[in-house]
Amino acid sequence: MQLWQIMKREFQQIFLEGPRRFVFLFGAAVGYLFIFGALYSPNIVKYIPLIVYDEEQSPLSRALIRDFDSSDSFRVTAYAATQEEMQQALADKSAYAAIDIPRDFSRKIKQGGASSLLFMVNGSNIVITNITSSAAQDITAAFSDKVAAERAALRTGQNQEKLGKRLAPVSAHLRVLNNPTQGYMLFFLLGLAMAAFQQGIFFSVGASVQAEYLKREAISWRSLLLGKFITYWGLAMLSFLTVVLIAEFFWEIWLKGSMVQLLLLGGVFSFAFIAFSMLMSSLFHNEMQFVRASILYPVPAFIFAGYTWPQESLGPVMHLVSYFFPMAWFSNAVRQIFTAGQAAHFTENIAVLLLLGTGFVVLASLVFRHRQKQLLAADEK
């Protein structure tokens, strides 16, 4: 059977006999884009429910509460009568953050001393914890500088604005590159789509390889693998381009870098991961075994890729293990090309993916050839 005939047969299987392969290859990534795009469409976390226990009930404590409530990060939803009531609200998640203003809050300040308040947050969600902790510190620091300037101006009769600059002569200005709004859409969505794209390749290629073990046709193993490789690489690139276009024109995650670089990266990753999928599928005796085993792969691959948890923080052994996951050389680079305009180690990523892909091709060929010979020999008996 010639190469073009094998490719024609693959297309018939994908679109007519086994459309689930097409669904895996295109539906997974596109589905993730729409589902998680809708989930992350607010883009930032704000107006986190805040409960207040104001023991003092003074003009100063009420001014501080107004500063919290007027910020984008918090929304005061309740006032507690006791500390136990405040803690219960955090426990049952009717509020995710709480401030406890002590009874002597303003008295200490008037006497020239320092006062403090207790800020508590339900730490079960680390995203909310980080946002609320940072926002509370900023609000409290700004309030402290304002109160200090007001008190000094009352005592000295000087201009409050000028005194404010003298009391707090150093200020920090935050400049965030590549994601200035710190939106979660830019941070998460591309990585989730790439993880689904990877898994779509995994299932569809795996199903195709397993189908050959059932047919047991006396076809050259080189022609079979090459025909499958060309077919699925072309479809994978079409799927990748579809994801890129949806991310840009539907969710408005605009590509700042080169489309040529992005497609080159997608092409090399597809090469490496199709080879990896062929290798892994060839190791199992039937498709059900492969599917069960493949369910274990996506989460470790996503974590080891360093997309959310930095690879540098994995520890030396786990960091070394992460090098063998194709996703580790792909997902972060895709995000960098989209948001920063270039990938920091683009050439290195391409080289490693080519190296991994070549190694997987060699191993997949050896295993597939061995399995094919075994099955044909068993049929002859």
Buried (B, 14 or more C-beta within 10 A) or exposed (E): BEBEEBBBBBEEBBEEEBEEBBBBBBBBBBBBBEEBBEEBEEBEBEEBBBBBBBBBEBEBBEEBBEBBBEBEBBBBBBEBEEBEBBBBBBEEEEBBBBBBBBEBBBBEBEEEEEBEBEBBBBEEBEEBBEBBBEBBEBBBEBBBBBBBBBBBBEEEEEEEEEBBEEBBEEEEEEEEEEBEEEBBBBBBBBBBBBBBBBBBBBBBBBBBBBBBBEEEEEBBBEBBBBBBBBBBBEBBBEBBBBBBEBBBEEBEBEBEBBEEBBBEBBBBBBBBBBBBBBBBBBBBEEBEEBBEBBEEBBEEBBBBBBBEEEBEEBEEEEBEBBEEBBBBBBBBBBBBBBBBEEBEEBEEBBEBBBEBBEBBBEBBBEBBBEBBEEBEEEEEE
